[in-house]
Amino acid sequence: MSPDDEVCLCFHVTLRKIRAYLKREDPPVASLISECLGAGTGCQWCVPFLKALHQQHAQGQEPDLRVSPERYVQARSGFHKTGERDPQVVRDADAPTGP
């Protein structure tokens, strides 16, 4: 994802905003990311992705999701229809980028 792509689609919270929040506030738990414009408090689709971003931040990495915005939105649409997340999208988004 690019920094201006939305992670929380309900409240239009971008990756850039989440990165800035993590850097500024350094929350001890992922659930506190909800203080960043309500991220994760709407449909709950983005919760596992917010957890992945928090974990990356805690490990000293630049938080990122390795999934295209189009695939992310498409998978969310499927989540709204079935109530289940596509496990491959979750795995791909949190895949390591290398050494």
Secondary structure as a PSIPRED ss2 file (coil, helix, strand):
# PSIPRED VFORMAT (PSIPRED V4.0)

   1 M C   1.000  0.000  0.000
   2 S C   1.000  0.000  0.000
   3 P C   1.000  0.000  0.000
   4 D C   1.000  0.000  0.000
   5 D C   1.000  0.000  0.000
   6 E E   0.000  0.000  1.000
   7 V E   0.000  0.000  1.000
   8 C E   0.000  0.000  1.000
   9 L C   1.000  0.000  0.000
  10 C C   1.000  0.000  0.000
  11 F C   1.000  0.000  0.000
  12 H C   1.000  0.000  0.000
  13 V E   0.000  0.000  1.000
  14 T E   0.000  0.000  1.000
  15 L H   0.000  1.000  0.000
  16 R H   0.000  1.000  0.000
  17 K H   0.000  1.000  0.000
  18 I H   0.000  1.000  0.000
  19 R H   0.000  1.000  0.000
  20 A H   0.000  1.000  0.000
  21 Y H   0.000  1.000  0.000
  22 L H   0.000  1.000  0.000
  23 K H   0.000  1.000  0.000
  24 R H   0.000  1.000  0.000
  25 E H   0.000  1.000  0.000
  26 D C   1.000  0.000  0.000
  27 P C   1.000  0.000  0.000
  28 P C   1.000  0.000  0.000
  29 V C   1.000  0.000  0.000
  30 A H   0.000  1.000  0.000
  31 S H   0.000  1.000  0.000
  32 L H   0.000  1.000  0.000
  33 I H   0.000  1.000  0.000
  34 S H   0.000  1.000  0.000
  35 E H   0.000  1.000  0.000
  36 C C   1.000  0.000  0.000
  37 L C   1.000  0.000  0.000
  38 G C   1.000  0.000  0.000
  39 A C   1.000  0.000  0.000
  40 G C   1.000  0.000  0.000
  41 T C   1.000  0.000  0.000
  42 G C   1.000  0.000  0.000
  43 C C   1.000  0.000  0.000
  44 Q C   1.000  0.000  0.000
  45 W C   1.000  0.000  0.000
  46 C C   1.000  0.000  0.000
  47 V H   0.000  1.000  0.000
  48 P H   0.000  1.000  0.000
  49 F H   0.000  1.000  0.000
  50 L H   0.000  1.000  0.000
  51 K H   0.000  1.000  0.000
  52 A H   0.000  1.000  0.000
  53 L H   0.000  1.000  0.000
  54 H H   0.000  1.000  0.000
  55 Q H   0.000  1.000  0.000
  56 Q H   0.000  1.000  0.000
  57 H H   0.000  1.000  0.000
  58 A H   0.000  1.000  0.000
  59 Q C   1.000  0.000  0.000
  60 G C   1.000  0.000  0.000
  61 Q C   1.000  0.000  0.000
  62 E C   1.000  0.000  0.000
  63 P C   1.000  0.000  0.000
  64 D C   1.000  0.000  0.000
  65 L C   1.000  0.000  0.000
  66 R C   1.000  0.000  0.000
  67 V C   1.000  0.000  0.000
  68 S C   1.000  0.000  0.000
  69 P H   0.000  1.000  0.000
  70 E H   0.000  1.000  0.000
  71 R H   0.000  1.000  0.000
  72 Y H   0.000  1.000  0.000
  73 V H   0.000  1.000  0.000
  74 Q H   0.000  1.000  0.000
  75 A H   0.000  1.000  0.000
  76 R H   0.000  1.000  0.000
  77 S H   0.000  1.000  0.000
  78 G H   0.000  1.000  0.000
  79 F H   0.000  1.000  0.000
  80 H H   0.000  1.000  0.000
  81 K H   0.000  1.000  0.000
  82 T H   0.000  1.000  0.000
  83 G C   1.000  0.000  0.000
  84 E C   1.000  0.000  0.000
  85 R C   1.000  0.000  0.000
  86 D C   1.000  0.000  0.000
  87 P H   0.000  1.000  0.000
  88 Q H   0.000  1.000  0.000
  89 V H   0.000  1.000  0.000
  90 V H   0.000  1.000  0.000
  91 R H   0.000  1.000  0.000
  92 D H   0.000  1.000  0.000
  93 A H   0.000  1.000  0.000
  94 D C   1.000  0.000  0.000
  95 A C   1.000  0.000  0.000
  96 P C   1.000  0.000  0.000
  97 T C   1.000  0.000  0.000
  98 G C   1.000  0.000  0.000
  99 P C   1.000  0.000  0.000
